[in-house]
Amino acid sequence: MRDWHLAGSYYEACNCEAICPCRRHGDRPGGRSTYGVCDFVLSWCVESGQADGIDLADRRVVMVGSYDDDEPGSPWSVALYIDDETSPDQKQALTDIFLGRTGGTTFTNFARAIGNVTAVRSATISLDHTLDEQSIDVGPHVSVRTRLPLAHTDPVSCAIPGHDYPGQEVITDIMRVDVDEFSWEVSGRCGFATDFAYSS
């Protein structure tokens, strides 16, 4: 794909303590995760977008993954979920974009860190990115809920949506993942919500 762009809302959760030390917080750059291993769930509500003429508006994407700070390069191991209402062409376009195969800002912001893709799956995905009420559900396998926003005066930003999109740090009520490759359940950890805009 030579020409693509996506924009919408973004919400993530991981097993770090809030404010996630991986994020830029005021003048402090991001660093190591709280516990040395980061388990995460990332979600995107694509509100508008296209790829070489393929309409990608109103689509939902979730990435589940993990990485170890002490592994050389800290490569991500991920599974990608695309909502099951996509057409084959839409699914392929979204897969290529979010796995960084088409370059652009997804590759620059995060996908270049991906070292292992365990699966790409269609799934029933429900995302609510309403401020302070965010949630992620992927079938019976992934569940994330925001408990409450975390007050912070300095701006907080994350490399995944881009540091030009500072957002809101939250405390999650639950982050549960139970799939073949990944399994964890934590409560009271960090989350982050903002907007995003990616392009080729």
C-alpha positions, -999 to +999 in steps of 0.1 A: +000+000+000+013+034-010-013+057+004-031+052+037-042+071+068-061+064+099-074+085+128-095+079+159-092+072+196-067+050+215-067+032+248-042+009+264-034-009+296-004-027+310+009-042+341+031-012+352+023+010+381+008+044+372+021+067+359+036+042+336+074+047+336+075+039+299+056+071+291+070+106+288+059+126+319+066+163+317+103+165+309+111+129+320+115+106+290+101+070+292+123+042+305+121+007+319+088-009+328+079-012+365+086-049+368+110-055+339+084-074+319+056-055+303+023-072+295+000-050+276-033-046+257-036-018+231-068-008+213-077+016+185-111+028+174-105+038+138-130+066+132-118+075+097-093+062+072-085+045+040-057+024+024-053+027-014-090+034-017-102+007+008-125+023+034-112+016+069-136+038+089-155+024+119-131-005+124-117-019+157-082-032+163-066-047+195-030-059+201-021-081+230+016-086+238+046-087+261+082-078+262+112-082+285+133-051+292+164-073+297+161-092+264+184-075+238+164-050+219+133-058+240+114-073+211+076-075+214+057-107+211+022-099+199-012-112+188-033-090+166-071-089+166-092-073+139-130-070+144-149-097+126-171-073+107-142-064+084-140-076+048-110-096+037-094-066+020-100-044+051-085-071+074-054-074+053-049-036+051-053-032+089-030-062+095-003-047+073-006-013+088-006-022+125+022-047+121+043-021+104+045-038+071+036-006+052+060+017+070+047+051+080+039+062+115+028+028+129+062+014+121+080+045+135+059+048+166+058+011+177+057-017+151+094-017+146+096-032+181+076-062+171+098-093+170+073-121+169+037-122+157+020-152+173-013-148+156-036-126+136-072-133+144-107-120+135-128-116+167-158-099+182-143-067+196-162-042+217-144-010+225-156+019+246-132+049+246-155+072+266-134+095+288-128+078+322-151+049+313-128+030+288-131-007+283-118-034+259-135-068+252-122-093+227-146-123+228-142-141+262-104-138+260-095-101+268-111-078+292-099-043+304-118-018+325-109+017+337-115+023+374-107+060+377-086+087+361-053+096+377-047+133+384-015+147+369-005+182+362+024+176+338+015+163+303+017+125+298+023+110+264+030+076+249+051+067+219+024+043+205-002+070+196+027+095+194+041+121+217+022+148+198-010+134+214-007+138+252-036+121+270-051+109+303-034+084+326-059+061+344-060+033+369-075+001+356-100-020+375-089-051+356-067-062+327-074-099+320-059-119+291-065-156+285-054-168+251-031-195+239+000-174+239-006-150+268-023-153+302-025-128+330-049-109+353-039-077+372-059-050+389-051-014+399-024-009+373-020+018+346-039+027+315-037+056+290-062+072+267-058+097+239-064+102+201-042+091+173-035+098+136-013+076+115-003+078+079+020+064+052 
